[in-house]
Amino acid sequence: MATADTIAPAAVMDDELAGLIEDLGHGFGPEISAIVAGYKALALKAHTTDSTQTALTVIGGNCPNLVSLAAAVAAHLGNPDTNAALRDLPAERADQVRDLTGQYAAYNEAFAPQQLLSEASAAIDGLI
């Protein structure tokens, strides 16, 4: 017999989320389109409480998460040592890009409210 946790209602996106997905899903290259498509699928999935907890934790909770991954990729892309496309920039500009993307990654680690999504996941089970 099915339970409330195994049968979830169809997901609905609000206009703001749908607009973000529409704006980012086209024209920025196939890699970005694939990322956006993944987020869209995640938003529209008929979730269980278990899959909701997992998604919240992986998006930005206290574990390896997608927010940290995005920051690490930004730092990687902004570093001429790991992105050959930046190696021909004047040294001052290349250093500025490296510093700014490195700062972004560091700020993410220091200031991202990872605990909030971890607490939201725990709240689903009534643990907080």
C-alpha positions as CSV (number, residue, x, y, z in Angstrom):
1,M,0.0,0.0,0.0
2,A,1.3,3.5,-0.9
3,T,2.0,6.0,1.9
4,A,2.2,9.8,1.9
5,D,6.0,9.5,1.6
6,T,5.9,7.4,-1.5
7,I,3.2,9.4,-3.5
8,A,4.1,13.0,-3.8
9,P,2.0,15.7,-5.5
10,A,3.2,17.2,-8.8
11,A,5.7,19.9,-8.2
12,V,4.9,23.5,-9.3
13,M,7.4,26.3,-9.8
14,D,6.6,29.9,-8.9
15,D,7.1,32.6,-11.5
16,E,10.5,33.7,-10.0
17,L,12.0,30.3,-10.2
18,A,10.6,29.6,-13.6
19,G,12.0,32.9,-14.8
20,L,15.5,32.2,-13.5
21,I,15.4,28.8,-15.2
22,E,14.3,30.4,-18.5
23,D,16.8,33.2,-18.3
24,L,19.8,30.9,-17.5
25,G,18.7,27.9,-19.6
26,H,19.5,29.3,-23.0
27,G,22.4,31.1,-24.7
28,F,25.2,30.4,-22.2
29,G,26.5,27.2,-23.7
30,P,25.6,23.6,-23.4
31,E,27.4,23.1,-20.1
32,I,25.4,25.9,-18.3
33,S,22.2,24.6,-20.0
34,A,22.8,21.1,-18.6
35,I,23.3,22.5,-15.1
36,V,20.1,24.5,-15.4
37,A,18.2,21.5,-16.7
38,G,19.4,19.5,-13.7
39,Y,18.1,22.2,-11.3
40,K,14.8,22.3,-13.2
41,A,14.4,18.6,-13.0
42,L,15.2,18.8,-9.3
43,A,12.6,21.5,-8.8
44,L,9.9,19.7,-10.7
45,K,10.5,16.2,-9.2
46,A,7.7,14.8,-7.1
47,H,9.9,14.4,-4.0
48,T,9.6,12.2,-0.9
49,T,10.7,13.6,2.4
50,D,13.9,11.5,2.0
51,S,14.7,12.9,-1.4
52,T,13.9,16.4,-0.2
53,Q,16.3,16.1,2.7
54,T,19.0,14.8,0.4
55,A,18.5,17.6,-2.1
56,L,18.6,20.3,0.5
57,T,21.8,18.9,2.0
58,V,23.5,18.4,-1.3
59,I,22.5,21.9,-2.6
60,G,24.2,23.7,0.2
61,G,24.3,21.9,3.5
62,N,27.1,20.7,5.7
63,C,28.7,18.2,3.3
64,P,30.3,18.4,-0.1
65,N,27.6,20.5,-1.7
66,L,26.7,22.2,-5.0
67,V,27.4,25.8,-3.7
68,S,30.9,24.8,-2.7
69,L,31.3,23.1,-6.1
70,A,30.2,26.2,-7.9
71,A,32.7,28.3,-6.0
72,A,35.5,25.9,-6.6
73,V,34.7,25.8,-10.3
74,A,34.7,29.6,-10.4
75,A,38.1,29.7,-8.7
76,H,39.4,27.1,-11.2
77,L,38.1,29.1,-14.2
78,G,39.6,32.3,-12.9
79,N,43.1,30.8,-12.4
80,P,45.5,31.1,-15.3
81,D,47.4,28.1,-13.9
82,T,44.3,25.9,-14.5
83,N,42.6,27.8,-17.3
84,A,44.8,28.3,-20.3
85,A,42.4,30.8,-21.8
86,L,43.6,33.4,-19.3
87,R,47.3,32.9,-19.8
88,D,47.6,35.5,-22.5
89,L,46.1,38.2,-20.4
90,P,48.4,40.9,-19.1
91,A,49.8,39.7,-15.8
92,E,48.0,42.4,-13.8
93,R,44.6,41.4,-15.2
94,A,45.3,37.7,-14.8
95,D,46.2,38.2,-11.2
96,Q,43.1,40.3,-10.6
97,V,40.9,37.6,-12.0
98,R,42.7,34.9,-10.0
99,D,42.4,37.0,-6.8
100,L,38.7,37.8,-7.3
101,T,37.6,34.3,-8.1
102,G,39.8,33.0,-5.3
103,Q,38.2,35.5,-2.9
104,Y,34.7,34.3,-4.1
105,A,35.6,30.7,-3.2
106,A,37.0,31.7,0.2
107,Y,33.9,33.9,1.0
108,N,31.7,31.0,0.1
109,E,33.5,28.8,2.6
110,A,33.5,31.5,5.3
111,F,30.0,33.0,4.8
112,A,27.7,30.5,3.1
113,P,24.9,29.7,5.4
114,Q,25.4,26.0,5.0
115,Q,23.9,25.3,8.5
116,L,20.5,26.7,7.4
117,L,19.9,23.9,4.8
118,S,21.3,21.3,7.2
119,E,18.8,22.5,9.8
120,A,16.0,22.5,7.2
121,S,16.8,18.9,6.4
122,A,16.8,18.0,10.1
123,A,13.6,19.9,10.7
124,I,11.9,17.5,8.2
125,D,12.5,14.7,10.7
126,G,11.5,16.9,13.7
127,L,15.1,16.9,14.9
128,I,15.3,20.6,15.7
